[in-house]
Amino acid sequence: MVNKVILIGNVGAEPEVRALETGIKMARLRIATTERIYNSSTGEKREHTEWHTVVLWRGQADFAEKYIRKGSQVYVEGKIRSREWTEEATGNKRYAIEILADEIRLLGGQRRNDSNYGEHRGGPQPGHPAYGSRQEAQNTVPGLPKDADDLPF
């Protein structure tokens, strides 16, 4: 089975970053993706915007706090998670569907109004601790030699 989400969208608000009692940092982002729809029979152009809540943990939360701002364009890979809870005050059941990020990257050019962003063009580069969140395999596939780029396929 597969539970995989890929989003490219714009951040709609400043990241909500907090530290849990255990000291682990988490962040929430609201990301908008917009689909442009053209009806050829009527000539009508419409847009449909979908809002997604993306949850980031540990190093990703640090990355979000340092580099991601409202309006940033981001690439997110992750999985869909649903949560259910009961409000203590009212007893009402609540539901949330979120994207649990495995990887996040800034897209677009350098932001001119953020002096701390300068040298990171598009966010951290490979090897930087905040680049994505998983360890990037350096183009290695188990069972293939490291110089496998001259394979005939």
Salt bridges, closest charged atoms under 4 A:
GLU14 OE1 - ARG69 NH1 3.88
GLU47 OE2 - ARG36 NE 3.24
GLU50 OE1 - HIS48 NE2 3.03
ASP62 OD1 - LYS25 NZ 3.07
GLU65 OE1 - LYS25 NZ 2.57
GLU77 OE1 - LYS4 NZ 2.65
GLU77 OE1 - ARG134 NH2 3.24
GLU84 OE2 - LYS93 NZ 2.84
GLU87 OE2 - ARG94 NH1 3.40
GLU98 OE2 - ARG28 NH2 3.26
GLU98 OE1 - ARG83 NE 3.04
ASP102 OD1 - LYS79 NZ 2.93
GLU103 OE2 - ARG105 NH2 2.51
GLU103 OE1 - ARG134 NH2 2.51
GLU136 OE1 - ARG105 NH2 3.98
